[in-house]
Structure formats: C-alpha cells, structure tokens
Amino acid sequence: MSIVQRIALIFTIIGAINWGLIGFFNFDLVAAIFGDNSAISRVIYGIVGICGLINLGLLFKPDAELERTTQAKPTR
C-alpha cells in the first residue's frame, strides 16, 4: 500500500467515525471543532470525499496480492 493510500485511508476512517457520531448521537465533530458550514469544515469534508475515491482502488488490490502469494508457495 502506498503512502498516499495510507493517508487517504486515515482520512476515510476519520470521516467514517464522524458519520458514526452523526448517526448515533446527532453530533458533527468537524462542525463542532471548525464551525458549522465554515470554509475549513467544507475543505475537510472535500478531502475526506477525495480520499474515499482514492480508496476505491483498495477494493481490487487484495485479489491481486492473493494471487501473488498463492503462486509463490511451493507445493510438495
């Protein structure tokens, strides 16, 4: 996994936690820290959205890694 994908995954996890807080407790952590509908909070929401799109590639990556590891194992 590249560094960009790791950073994107961290932002996606933060976004998922924020959505969990909104869903369960009706509490928007980003809006509470940076202000409701402020420019900074909109930038953060945009970054999280872009990171989610970057992580779409992770859906297809495990299959390729699985094929490489099964081919590398010696058989007896």
C-alpha positions as CSV (number, residue, x, y, z in Angstrom):
1,M,0.0,0.0,0.0
2,S,1.4,3.4,-1.0
3,I,1.8,6.3,1.3
4,V,-0.9,8.2,-0.5
5,Q,-3.3,5.3,0.1
6,R,-2.4,5.1,3.8
7,I,-3.0,8.8,4.3
8,A,-6.3,8.5,2.3
9,L,-7.3,5.5,4.5
10,I,-6.7,7.5,7.7
11,F,-8.9,10.4,6.4
12,T,-11.6,8.0,5.3
13,I,-11.6,6.4,8.8
14,I,-11.8,9.8,10.4
15,G,-14.8,10.6,8.1
16,A,-16.4,7.3,9.0
17,I,-16.1,8.0,12.7
18,N,-17.6,11.4,12.1
19,W,-20.5,9.9,10.3
20,G,-21.0,7.4,13.1
21,L,-21.2,10.2,15.6
22,I,-23.7,12.0,13.4
23,G,-25.8,8.8,13.0
24,F,-25.7,7.6,16.6
25,F,-25.6,10.9,18.6
26,N,-26.5,13.6,16.1
27,F,-23.1,15.2,16.8
28,D,-20.9,16.5,14.0
29,L,-17.4,16.6,15.3
30,V,-15.9,18.5,12.4
31,A,-18.6,21.2,12.7
32,A,-18.1,21.4,16.5
33,I,-14.3,21.9,16.1
34,F,-14.2,24.2,13.0
35,G,-17.7,25.7,12.9
36,D,-20.9,24.8,11.2
37,N,-20.6,25.3,7.4
38,S,-17.3,27.1,7.7
39,A,-14.7,27.1,4.9
40,I,-12.3,24.9,6.8
41,S,-15.0,22.3,7.6
42,R,-16.0,22.3,3.9
43,V,-12.4,21.7,2.9
44,I,-12.2,18.8,5.4
45,Y,-15.3,17.3,4.0
46,G,-13.9,17.6,0.5
47,I,-10.6,16.0,1.5
48,V,-12.5,13.1,3.1
49,G,-14.5,12.7,-0.1
50,I,-11.5,12.6,-2.3
51,C,-9.8,10.2,0.0
52,G,-12.8,7.9,-0.2
53,L,-12.4,7.9,-4.0
54,I,-8.7,7.1,-3.8
55,N,-9.5,4.2,-1.5
56,L,-11.8,2.6,-4.2
57,G,-8.6,1.1,-5.6
58,L,-8.2,-0.9,-2.4
59,L,-11.3,-2.9,-3.3
60,F,-9.5,-4.5,-6.2
61,K,-6.0,-4.7,-4.7
62,P,-6.4,-7.7,-2.3
63,D,-7.3,-10.1,-5.2
64,A,-4.0,-9.3,-7.0
65,E,-2.0,-9.7,-3.8
66,L,-3.7,-13.0,-3.0
67,E,-2.8,-14.4,-6.5
68,R,0.8,-13.5,-6.0
69,T,1.0,-15.2,-2.6
70,T,-0.6,-18.4,-3.7
71,Q,1.7,-18.7,-6.7
72,A,4.8,-18.1,-4.6
73,K,4.0,-21.1,-2.2
74,P,5.9,-24.3,-3.2
75,T,3.9,-27.5,-3.4
76,R,5.1,-30.9,-2.3
